[in-house]
């Protein structure tokens, strides 16, 4: 990790292309064992790119080119993927396979990527806290690798605009089936004058369907005020005996005087969940179906195959 000495106060109107992005990637991926015994879950391919590359590309498309990955053990393949591989590049060059050479070089040149170890696996809140030294006293984005947002959906740019305008922390929300509420952090909200922008008044981590304040679930995109760091530092372990980011956001949501409070952008676009095996398979099928190079042939075969299951 490269140290950052920008600890001076920086305005919340700081241009989005100067913000930093934090990607927590220290999870063990136990739901994908044995595939993740030696391979980080973030490196599982979604068609022909690892899941994490979609997330990095989203950050870069929004103007965030300074990226910190909070890693754990056995995450070296992540670093290798975004590094140069001269032996592969030279082989492709000699073969004249310029299309694949461009794809390999694209991953290496996407962004300025830094790495820091999480150490003790104490939850998402703890992983975000490990970014404090790199981020300093500036707003920053957090992108979770389990969620792939459809290309061109504009979610992250919208969140960055809201953060700059409101000087608040912004979280991404999505309506979910009430039966699925216990799988998510859920927000209590009040409307604002803008469509699909709400003020968050409270957050509950994985409530029962009966106790949930809404069906608006937090998905894996955040643009946070730096005041979240000292709050996380003093946040006791919560659900699962982990330091929950939701608990720290609850402190900010409870009082708008603390760093402008918390607002939510309600997302209604395409989101691909790669968090468990079934949703991962759905994501692969949906993304492959939308590809110009693969989609027509793949969907033709898929339609034929589904008929055989009848």
KAWO-V276683 format. One record per residue. N is the residue number from 1. PHI is phi in radians with two decimals (999 if undefined). PSI is psi as a letter, one per 30 degrees, with the letter a starting at -180 (* if undefined). NEAR is the number of other ideal C-beta (glycine too) atoms within 10 Angstrom. Layout:
BEGIN
N;PHI;PSI;NEAR  N;PHI;PSI;NEAR
END
This chain:
BEGIN
1;999;k;15  2;-1.54;k;10  3;-1.19;k;8  4;-2.09;k;17  5;-1.83;g;7  6;-1.41;i;12  7;-1.67;g;13  8;-1.26;l;8  9;-1.09;k;8  10;-2.20;k;15  11;-1.08;k;10  12;-1.21;f;17  13;-1.58;g;10  14;-0.90;k;14  15;-1.01;k;10  16;-1.06;e;18  17;-1.29;f;11  18;-1.75;f;14  19;-1.24;l;23  20;-1.86;l;22  21;-1.98;k;27  22;-2.03;k;27  23;-2.07;j;25  24;-1.29;j;26  25;-2.35;h;24  26;-1.68;f;25  27;-1.11;l;21  28;-1.48;f;15  29;1.14;h;19  30;-1.11;f;9  31;-1.21;f;13  32;-1.91;g;18  33;-1.14;k;10  34;-1.52;g;7  35;-1.03;e;13  36;-1.72;g;18  37;-1.08;e;11  38;-2.16;f;8  39;-2.14;k;17  40;-1.02;k;26  41;-1.03;f;23  42;-1.18;f;27  43;-1.66;g;20  44;-1.09;k;18  45;-1.30;k;10  46;-1.95;j;19  47;1.16;c;16  48;-2.19;g;13  49;-2.30;k;16  50;-1.14;l;22  51;-0.93;e;24  52;-1.14;f;26  53;-1.18;e;21  54;-1.04;e;21  55;-1.22;e;25  56;-1.10;e;26  57;-1.09;e;17  58;-1.11;e;24  59;-1.07;e;23  60;-1.13;e;14  61;-1.09;f;13  62;-1.54;g;23  63;1.64;g;15  64;-1.78;j;24  65;-1.84;f;17  66;-1.77;j;19  67;-2.14;k;23  68;-1.95;k;25  69;-1.73;k;24  70;-1.65;j;26  71;-1.90;l;23  72;-2.30;a;17  73;-1.20;l;12  74;1.09;g;15  75;-1.81;g;21  76;-0.99;e;11  77;-1.02;f;14  78;-1.09;e;22  79;-1.12;e;12  80;-1.11;e;11  81;-1.10;e;20  82;-1.65;g;19  83;-1.85;l;10  84;-1.27;k;13  85;-2.27;i;15  86;-0.96;e;8  87;-1.13;e;8  88;-1.25;e;12  89;-1.06;e;15  90;-1.14;e;11  91;-1.12;e;13  92;-1.16;e;19  93;-1.11;e;12  94;-1.12;e;8  95;-1.41;f;10  96;1.27;g;8  97;-1.57;i;13  98;-1.29;f;10  99;-1.14;e;8  100;-1.24;e;14  101;-1.08;e;17  102;-1.08;e;10  103;-1.14;e;13  104;-1.14;e;16  105;-1.16;e;14  106;-1.02;e;12  107;-1.10;e;18  108;-1.30;f;13  109;-1.92;g;9  110;-1.06;e;16  111;-2.75;l;15  112;-1.58;j;10  113;-1.84;k;19  114;-2.03;l;18  115;-2.40;k;19  116;-2.50;k;18  117;-1.40;k;13  118;-1.28;e;22  119;1.43;c;13  120;-1.16;k;11  121;-1.39;i;13  122;-1.82;g;17  123;1.87;l;25  124;-1.08;e;23  125;-1.03;e;23  126;-1.17;e;23  127;-1.08;e;28  128;-1.13;e;24  129;-1.05;e;22  130;-1.14;f;22  131;-1.51;f;27  132;-0.96;e;19  133;-1.09;e;14  134;-1.28;e;21  135;-1.34;e;25  136;1.27;a;19  137;-1.73;h;14  138;-2.38;l;19  139;-1.02;l;28  140;-2.69;l;25  141;-1.79;k;25  142;-2.15;k;23  143;-2.17;k;24  144;-1.59;k;21  145;-1.27;f;26  146;-1.27;f;20  147;-1.82;k;23  148;-1.85;k;23  149;-1.62;k;22  150;-0.94;k;17  151;-1.05;k;12  152;1.42;g;9  153;-1.26;f;15  154;1.39;g;14  155;-1.10;e;22  156;-1.12;e;24  157;-1.01;e;14  158;-1.10;e;19  159;-1.14;e;25  160;-1.13;e;22  161;-1.11;e;15  162;-1.13;e;20  163;-1.12;e;27  164;-1.14;e;19  165;-1.30;e;14  166;-1.67;f;18  167;1.06;h;15  168;-2.27;l;25  169;-1.43;k;29  170;-2.13;k;29  171;-2.12;l;28  172;-1.58;k;24  173;-2.15;l;27  174;-2.55;k;20  175;-1.20;k;12  176;-2.21;l;17  177;-1.04;k;10  178;-0.90;f;12  179;-1.16;f;9  180;-1.69;f;11  181;-0.94;e;23  182;-1.13;f;13  183;-1.61;f;13  184;-2.30;l;21  185;-1.37;k;24  186;-2.08;k;26  187;-1.82;k;28  188;-1.62;k;17  189;-2.39;l;22  190;-2.20;k;9  191;-1.22;l;10  192;-2.09;a;14  193;-1.32;f;5  194;-1.83;k;11  195;-1.09;k;8  196;1.07;g;13  197;-2.18;k;20  198;-2.24;l;22  199;-1.57;k;18  200;-1.58;k;25  201;-1.78;f;16  202;-2.96;l;15  203;-2.44;k;27  204;-2.28;k;19  205;-1.49;j;18  206;0.87;h;16  207;-1.34;l;15  208;-1.20;l;9  209;-1.01;e;13  210;-1.25;e;7  211;-1.60;f;10  212;-1.19;k;20  213;-1.33;f;15  214;-2.92;a;17  215;-1.96;g;18  216;-1.58;j;23  217;-1.71;k;20  218;-1.31;k;22  219;-1.89;l;21  220;-1.38;h;21  221;-2.39;k;27  222;-2.45;k;24  223;-2.19;j;29  224;-2.00;k;27  225;-1.31;k;23  226;-1.14;f;19  227;-1.09;f;17  228;-1.13;f;28  229;-1.13;e;19  230;-1.10;f;12  231;-1.18;e;20  232;-1.07;e;26  233;-1.05;f;13  234;-1.94;g;8  235;-1.54;k;21  236;-1.32;l;8  237;-0.96;k;14  238;-2.05;b;16  239;-0.98;k;13  240;1.28;g;11  241;1.01;h;9  242;-2.09;l;17  243;-1.40;j;22  244;-1.60;k;23  245;-1.05;e;29  246;-1.02;e;23  247;-1.12;e;21  248;-1.22;e;27  249;-1.14;e;27  250;-1.06;e;23  251;-1.10;e;18  252;-1.16;e;22  253;-1.18;f;25  254;-1.26;f;15  255;-2.60;j;10  256;-1.12;f;15  257;-1.24;f;7  258;-1.56;j;17  259;1.01;h;20  260;1.44;g;18  261;1.33;a;20  262;-2.30;k;30  263;-2.14;l;26  264;-2.11;k;25  265;-1.78;j;22  266;-1.46;j;15  267;-1.67;k;22  268;-2.14;g;10  269;-1.69;a;11  270;-1.48;k;15  271;-2.31;k;18  272;-1.95;k;21  273;-1.64;j;15  274;-1.88;g;25  275;-1.36;f;21  276;-2.39;l;13  277;-1.12;e;11  278;-1.14;e;9  279;-1.16;e;13  280;-1.09;e;20  281;-1.11;e;11  282;-1.07;e;14  283;-1.10;e;22  284;-1.06;e;17  285;-1.13;e;15  286;-1.15;e;14  287;-1.21;e;22  288;-1.09;e;18  289;-1.15;f;14  290;-1.55;f;15  291;-1.38;k;14  292;-1.13;e;6  293;-1.42;f;10  294;-1.99;e;14  295;-0.93;e;14  296;-1.01;e;11  297;-1.22;e;11  298;-1.16;e;16  299;-1.18;e;15  300;-1.09;e;10  301;-1.14;e;10  302;-1.08;e;14  303;-1.06;e;9  304;-1.14;e;9  305;-1.12;e;9  306;-1.05;e;9  307;-1.12;f;8  308;-1.30;f;6  309;-1.49;f;5  310;-0.66;*;4
END
